[in-house]
Amino acid sequence: MSAQSHAWVAGGVLMAALFVFAFVAAPKSCEWGLDAYFLAGLACAVALLALPFVLRAGRSLALCAGVAVALVALGFSAWVAGLFVANVRILCKLF
């Protein structure tokens, strides 16, 4: 397996873990869940951004940057999907 394949597989595992964490955080979204899910999403985005550079997933810097941008975009879509599929409450109290 190539280094680029390793980056895609590791990114997929990271996104799946973030998606599963949405279901863990959803029942307690008004206490700690929404904050924890937001911070987990930020940490996941940083990890996905750094992953291609750490694993040297491309021959050039531009290819690594392209893979990183694609992974972050997919990670953001997984984060938003987890937010809505797990029914994480965004508004807990209006007043």
N, CA, C and O of each residue as an XYZ file, in Angstrom:
380
protein
N       0.839     -1.183      0.000
C       0.000      0.000      0.000
C       0.882      1.243      0.000
O       1.912      1.289      0.672
N       0.472      2.224     -0.746
C       1.265      3.441     -0.839
C       0.981      4.368      0.344
O       0.035      4.160      1.104
N       1.806      5.374      0.479
C       1.632      6.336      1.573
C       0.347      7.119      1.405
O      -0.297      7.481      2.390
N      -0.034      7.386      0.153
C      -1.278      8.111     -0.083
C      -2.484      7.257      0.328
O      -3.457      7.782      0.869
N      -2.424      5.967      0.079
C      -3.503      5.072      0.510
C      -3.594      5.025      2.025
O      -4.688      4.989      2.589
N      -2.452      5.026      2.675
C      -2.434      5.045      4.137
C      -3.094      6.317      4.670
O      -3.822      6.272      5.661
N      -2.844      7.431      4.021
C      -3.445      8.701      4.453
C      -4.957      8.654      4.287
O      -5.684      9.111      5.169
N      -5.444      8.112      3.179
C      -6.888      8.032      2.966
C      -7.551      7.085      3.955
O      -8.636      7.375      4.457
N      -6.911      5.956      4.240
C      -7.473      5.003      5.199
C      -7.475      5.597      6.605
O      -8.474      5.495      7.317
N      -6.381      6.207      7.007
C      -6.314      6.827      8.332
C      -7.321      7.962      8.457
O      -7.939      8.131      9.508
N      -7.487      8.734      7.399
C      -8.488      9.799      7.406
C      -9.897      9.247      7.517
O     -10.729      9.806      8.233
N     -10.172      8.163      6.822
C     -11.488      7.531      6.910
C     -11.785      7.002      8.298
O     -12.909      7.125      8.786
N     -10.796      6.419      8.933
C     -10.976      5.923     10.308
C     -11.229      7.090     11.259
O     -12.072      6.998     12.152
N     -10.506      8.171     11.068
C     -10.688      9.356     11.910
C     -12.079      9.957     11.727
O     -12.719     10.352     12.702
N     -12.547     10.027     10.489
C     -13.889     10.556     10.224
C     -14.975      9.645     10.789
O     -15.980     10.127     11.310
N     -14.777      8.334     10.689
C     -15.756      7.392     11.251
C     -15.816      7.525     12.765
O     -16.896      7.461     13.352
N     -14.665      7.710     13.399
C     -14.646      7.886     14.853
C     -15.359      9.170     15.260
O     -16.064      9.196     16.269
N     -15.180     10.225     14.488
C     -15.871     11.479     14.768
C     -17.375     11.315     14.612
O     -18.145     11.837     15.419
N     -17.796     10.593     13.579
C     -19.216     10.356     13.347
C     -19.833      9.543     14.490
O     -20.941      9.841     14.934
N     -19.126      8.531     14.960
C     -19.618      7.715     16.078
C     -19.669      8.544     17.356
O     -20.578      8.372     18.167
N     -18.703      9.442     17.545
C     -18.700     10.282     18.741
C     -19.911     11.201     18.791
O     -20.321     11.620     19.873
N     -20.485     11.519     17.643
C     -21.703     12.333     17.632
C     -22.832     11.626     18.371
O     -23.614     12.270     19.070
N     -22.921     10.323     18.225
C     -23.966      9.559     18.911
C     -23.694      9.435     20.404
O     -24.627      9.276     21.192
N     -22.445      9.506     20.796
C     -22.097      9.492     22.219
C     -22.424     10.846     22.848
O     -22.912     10.906     23.976
N     -22.159     11.913     22.131
C     -22.336     13.259     22.675
C     -23.771     13.757     22.585
O     -24.147     14.657     23.336
N     -24.581     13.205     21.697
C     -25.932     13.729     21.463
C     -26.842     13.686     22.689
O     -27.531     14.676     22.937
N     -26.890     12.617     23.464
C     -27.807     12.624     24.615
C     -27.479     13.689     25.656
O     -28.369     14.131     26.383
N     -26.254     14.097     25.739
C     -25.836     15.118     26.706
C     -25.432     16.412     26.007
O     -24.543     17.124     26.472
N     -26.089     16.711     24.889
C     -25.656     17.859     24.094
C     -25.854     19.191     24.807
O     -25.131     20.146     24.521
N     -26.798     19.282     25.715
C     -26.997     20.554     26.420
C     -26.041     20.717     27.596
O     -25.786     21.843     28.023
N     -25.506     19.619     28.127
C     -24.573     19.726     29.249
C     -23.138     19.876     28.752
O     -22.505     20.906     28.984
N     -22.629     18.868     28.079
C     -21.246     18.890     27.626
C     -21.076     18.400     26.190
O     -20.013     18.592     25.600
N     -22.085     17.783     25.630
C     -21.959     17.106     24.351
C     -21.639     18.003     23.175
O     -20.773     17.676     22.363
N     -22.328     19.133     23.072
C     -22.097     20.015     21.930
C     -20.695     20.610     21.974
O     -20.024     20.700     20.946
N     -20.253     21.014     23.151
C     -18.897     21.560     23.287
C     -17.845     20.497     22.954
O     -16.877     20.770     22.244
N     -18.048     19.292     23.473
C     -17.092     18.212     23.217
C     -17.081     17.832     21.743
O     -16.020     17.564     21.180
N     -18.250     17.807     21.114
C     -18.321     17.451     19.690
C     -17.671     18.529     18.828
O     -17.014     18.219     17.834
N     -17.850     19.780     19.201
C     -17.205     20.868     18.477
C     -15.687     20.771     18.588
O     -14.980     20.892     17.588
N     -15.186     20.552     19.801
C     -13.739     20.443     19.996
C     -13.173     19.203     19.314
O     -12.061     19.239     18.786
N     -13.927     18.110     19.321
C     -13.483     16.904     18.617
C     -13.422     17.155     17.116
O     -12.529     16.648     16.438
N     -14.358     17.929     16.599
C     -14.333     18.279     15.182
C     -13.123     19.134     14.828
O     -12.503     18.937     13.783
N     -12.791     20.076     15.691
C     -11.598     20.900     15.460
C     -10.323     20.056     15.502
O      -9.446     20.200     14.650
N     -10.230     19.185     16.487
C      -9.054     18.319     16.597
C      -8.948     17.393     15.394
O      -7.855     17.143     14.887
N     -10.079     16.891     14.945
C     -10.096     16.016     13.777
C      -9.668     16.786     12.523
O      -8.930     16.251     11.695
N     -10.116     18.018     12.376
C      -9.734     18.828     11.215
C      -8.232     19.098     11.200
O      -7.598     19.038     10.146
N      -7.670     19.393     12.359
C      -6.224     19.627     12.436
C      -5.458     18.348     12.106
O      -4.457     18.384     11.391
N      -5.930     17.223     12.629
C      -5.269     15.947     12.353
C      -5.378     15.579     10.878
O      -4.413     15.096     10.285
N      -6.553     15.807     10.280
C      -6.725     15.507      8.862
C      -5.873     16.417      7.986
O      -5.399     16.003      6.928
N      -5.681     17.649      8.426
C      -4.841     18.582      7.681
C      -3.369     18.161      7.729
O      -2.654     18.296      6.736
N      -2.923     17.661      8.860
C      -1.522     17.292      9.022
C      -1.203     15.888      8.507
O      -0.048     15.586      8.207
N      -2.198     15.047      8.404
C      -1.988     13.641      8.068
C      -1.224     13.418      6.760
O      -0.267     12.644      6.769
N      -1.582     14.042      5.648
C      -0.828     13.790      4.408
C       0.630     14.248      4.466
O       1.496     13.659      3.820
N       0.891     15.286      5.233
C       2.264     15.769      5.341
C       3.101     14.852      6.228
O       4.282     14.625      5.961
N       2.486     14.331      7.277
C       3.201     13.424      8.178
C       3.494     12.094      7.485
O       4.584     11.541      7.631
N       2.516     11.583      6.729
C       2.696     10.304      6.046
C       3.353     10.448      4.672
O       3.561      9.453      3.977
N       3.675     11.669      4.284
C       4.282     11.955      2.990
C       3.463     11.307      1.870
O       3.946     10.451      1.129
N       2.198     11.754      1.777
C       1.230     11.138      0.881
C       1.363     11.584     -0.565
O       0.554     11.174     -1.398
N       2.323     12.383     -0.886
C       2.496     12.811     -2.270
C       3.950     13.090     -2.580
O       4.766     13.316     -1.686
N       4.253     13.071     -3.858
C       5.636     13.348     -4.268
C       5.963     14.827     -4.172
O       7.121     15.214     -4.011
N       4.923     15.650     -4.275
C       5.158     17.092     -4.226
C       4.344     17.717     -3.092
O       3.422     17.112     -2.546
N       4.717     18.926     -2.770
C       4.007     19.664     -1.735
C       2.582     19.987     -2.173
O       1.664     19.987     -1.353
N       2.398     20.259     -3.449
C       1.063     20.572     -3.966
C       0.135     19.363     -3.867
O      -1.045     19.513     -3.549
N       0.650     18.181     -4.134
C      -0.176     16.979     -4.025
C      -0.548     16.709     -2.570
O      -1.685     16.335     -2.284
N       0.389     16.892     -1.658
C       0.087     16.736     -0.227
C      -0.964     17.752      0.211
O      -1.875     17.421      0.971
N      -0.838     18.972     -0.262
C      -1.812     20.000      0.103
C      -3.184     19.679     -0.474
O      -4.197     19.908      0.187
N      -3.234     19.165     -1.672
C      -4.506     18.781     -2.270
C      -5.185     17.657     -1.514
O      -6.394     17.697     -1.287
N      -4.416     16.659     -1.126
C      -4.968     15.558     -0.331
C      -5.440     16.076      1.023
O      -6.483     15.652      1.521
N      -4.680     16.987      1.618
C      -5.063     17.553      2.917
C      -6.365     18.328      2.821
O      -7.234     18.190      3.682
N      -6.509     19.138      1.789
C      -7.740     19.915      1.613
C      -8.925     18.978      1.380
O     -10.008     19.205      1.918
N      -8.726     17.935      0.586
C      -9.805     16.980      0.345
C     -10.205     16.249      1.626
O     -11.392     16.037      1.875
N      -9.235     15.870      2.425
C      -9.540     15.189      3.686
C     -10.281     16.109      4.649
O     -11.221     15.674      5.315
N      -9.880     17.357      4.732
C     -10.556     18.303      5.624
C     -11.989     18.545      5.150
O     -12.902     18.633      5.972
N     -12.197     18.651      3.843
C     -13.548     18.844      3.318
C     -14.432     17.633      3.616
O     -15.592     17.795      3.995
N     -13.902     16.437      3.451
C     -14.663     15.237      3.786
C     -14.905     15.133      5.290
O     -15.969     14.694      5.725
N     -13.915     15.537      6.076
C     -14.080     15.530      7.527
C     -15.149     16.501      7.986
O     -15.912     16.198      8.904
N     -15.213     17.665      7.355
C     -16.247     18.637      7.694
C     -17.629     18.094      7.337
O     -18.587     18.280      8.088
N     -17.729     17.420      6.189
C     -19.023     16.856      5.815
C     -19.421     15.726      6.764
O     -20.605     15.567      7.060
N     -18.459     14.943      7.245
C     -18.761     13.901      8.227
C     -19.195     14.525      9.551
O     -20.073     13.992     10.229
N     -18.585     15.651      9.921
C     -18.946     16.339     11.161
C     -20.377     16.866     11.080
O     -21.152     16.709     12.024
N     -20.725     17.485      9.967
C     -22.080     18.020      9.787
C     -23.092     16.882      9.724
O     -24.180     16.989     10.291
N     -22.744     15.793      9.039
C     -23.649     14.643      8.973
C     -23.883     14.065     10.370
O     -25.016     13.728     10.713
N     -22.848     13.950     11.162
C     -22.998     13.454     12.528
C     -23.844     14.387     13.374
O     -24.618     13.936     14.219
N     -23.703     15.666     13.153
C     -24.477     16.663     13.888
C     -25.965     16.467     13.676
O     -26.741     16.528     14.630
N     -26.373     16.232     12.437
C     -27.796     16.117     12.123
C     -28.331     14.693     12.269
O     -29.463     14.514     12.718
N     -27.557     13.688     11.906
C     -28.034     12.306     12.010
C     -28.172     11.887     13.464
O     -29.127     11.194     13.817
N     -27.239     12.293     14.313
C     -27.303     11.933     15.727
C     -28.258     12.836     16.503
O     -28.508     12.605     17.686
N     -28.791     13.862     15.842
C     -29.743     14.789     16.455
C     -29.130     15.506     17.665
O     -29.699     15.522     18.757
N     -27.969     16.088     17.437
C     -27.316     16.889     18.479
C     -28.067     18.204     18.581
O     -28.235     18.914     17.589
N     -28.518     18.522     19.784
C     -29.258     19.774     19.984
C     -28.308     20.958     19.963
O     -27.304     20.983     20.674
N     -28.642     21.938     19.137
C     -27.817     23.136     19.024
C     -28.351     24.226     19.944
O     -27.576     24.902     20.621
N     -29.653     24.398     19.972
C     -30.298     25.372     20.856
C     -30.914     24.636     22.036
O     -31.865     23.872     21.872
N     -30.380     24.863     23.199
C     -30.896     24.181     24.382
C     -31.888     25.045     25.134
O     -32.949     24.568     25.537
N     -31.560     26.287     25.324
C     -32.445     27.229     26.016
C     -32.488     28.515     25.213
O     -31.456     29.030     24.783
N     -33.674     29.017     25.020
C     -33.784     30.275     24.298
C     -33.580     31.460     25.222
O     -33.017     32.476     24.813
N     -34.029     31.345     26.453
C     -33.893     32.448     27.389
C     -33.385     31.939     28.716
O     -33.201     32.721     29.648
